[in-house]
Amino acid sequence: MLAKVIVICVAVGLTSAGGYGGGVGHSTSHRQQNGYGNYNFEYNIADPYGATNHRTESGDGYGKTVGSYGLSDIDGRVRVVDYVADGYGFRANIRTNEPGTSNQDAADAYYNGPDASGYGGSLAIVHAPVGGYGH
């Protein structure tokens, strides 16, 4: 019985010490808000293998929100979404080098940039207006 307890404690200790692969990631965050409806926050996360993700956002007391979020994977794929939401609707610009993206328009999204189907290419830019007036 004592041997089983020791084995379980060692396994739990190894898992919590570094997780799968033994590395350690890190993160940072910040947030602020006042009584007038103004706010901002951000976070950045990196795992032990080099993958990252982030988000920033700020808003004012008049209903305008501006932000960005994105990720970078260890295989080189990157996606960043910059957005604005206000009285004119939600508008986003997407920069990516993910496979299958190109400079061809589809649905209500406008693509601006080179074909980024390879991992080594530059980032394609996608403009995707949603909602707002006339949509």
C-alpha positions in Angstrom: 0.0 0.0 0.0 2.8 2.4 0.9 4.6 1.7 -2.4 1.4 2.6 -4.4 1.1 5.9 -2.5 4.7 6.9 -3.2 4.3 6.0 -6.9 1.2 8.2 -7.2 2.9 11.1 -5.3 5.9 10.9 -7.7 3.7 10.9 -10.8 1.7 13.8 -9.6 4.8 15.7 -8.7 6.4 15.2 -12.1 3.2 16.3 -13.8 2.8 19.5 -11.9 6.6 20.3 -12.1 6.6 20.7 -15.9 3.7 19.0 -17.5 4.1 17.1 -20.8 7.6 17.7 -22.1 8.9 19.2 -18.9 8.9 22.8 -20.1 7.4 25.9 -18.5 5.3 28.5 -20.2 4.6 32.0 -19.0 1.9 34.6 -19.2 1.3 38.3 -18.5 -2.0 40.2 -18.1 -3.2 43.7 -17.3 -6.6 45.3 -16.9 -7.9 48.7 -16.0 -11.4 50.3 -15.9 -12.8 53.6 -14.7 -16.3 54.8 -13.7 -16.9 56.4 -17.1 -17.0 53.2 -19.1 -13.4 53.3 -20.3 -11.5 50.1 -20.0 -8.5 48.2 -21.4 -7.0 44.8 -20.9 -4.4 42.6 -22.4 -2.8 39.2 -22.0 0.1 37.4 -23.5 0.6 33.6 -23.2 3.6 31.5 -24.3 3.7 27.8 -23.9 7.0 25.9 -23.3 7.3 24.9 -26.9 7.2 28.5 -28.4 3.5 28.8 -29.3 2.0 32.1 -28.2 -1.4 33.8 -28.1 -2.4 37.3 -27.1 -5.3 39.7 -26.9 -5.7 43.4 -26.3 -8.9 45.4 -26.1 -9.9 48.9 -25.1 -13.3 50.5 -25.0 -14.6 54.0 -24.3 -17.8 55.1 -22.6 -19.4 55.9 -26.0 -19.6 52.3 -27.3 -16.4 52.0 -29.4 -14.2 49.0 -28.9 -10.8 48.4 -30.5 -8.8 45.3 -30.1 -6.5 42.6 -31.5 -6.0 38.9 -30.8 -3.9 36.3 -32.4 -1.8 33.2 -32.2 1.5 31.9 -33.4 2.0 28.1 -33.5 5.3 26.3 -33.3 5.1 25.2 -37.0 5.2 28.9 -38.1 1.4 29.5 -38.6 0.4 33.0 -37.6 -3.1 34.6 -37.3 -3.7 38.1 -36.0 -7.2 39.7 -36.0 -7.5 43.5 -35.5 -11.0 44.7 -35.0 -13.2 47.7 -34.3 -16.8 47.6 -33.1 -18.8 50.8 -32.9 -22.0 52.4 -34.3 -21.0 51.3 -37.8 -20.8 47.6 -36.8 -18.0 45.1 -36.4 -15.0 45.3 -38.7 -12.0 43.0 -38.7 -8.8 42.7 -40.5 -7.1 39.3 -40.4 -3.5 38.7 -41.1 -2.5 35.1 -41.6 -0.1 32.7 -43.3 -2.3 29.7 -42.7 -2.6 27.1 -45.4 -5.6 27.6 -47.8 -5.6 31.4 -47.5 -5.1 33.6 -50.5 -6.0 37.0 -51.9 -9.4 35.8 -53.3 -12.5 37.4 -52.0 -15.1 35.1 -50.5 -18.5 35.8 -48.8 -18.3 39.1 -47.0 -14.5 39.0 -46.6 -12.0 40.9 -48.6 -8.5 39.4 -48.9 -5.6 41.7 -49.6 -2.2 40.1 -50.0 -0.2 37.3 -51.6 -1.2 33.7 -51.6 -0.1 32.6 -48.2 -0.7 28.9 -48.6 2.9 28.0 -47.7 4.3 28.5 -44.2 7.2 30.6 -45.5 5.0 33.2 -47.3 4.1 36.7 -46.0 0.9 37.3 -44.2 -2.3 37.6 -46.2 -4.6 40.4 -45.0 -8.4 39.7 -44.8 -10.9 42.5 -44.3 -14.2 41.1 -43.0 -16.9 43.6 -42.3 -19.8 42.2 -40.3 -23.1 44.0 -39.3 -23.4 47.8 -39.3 -25.1 50.0 -41.8 -25.9 48.4 -45.2 -24.9 44.9 -44.3 
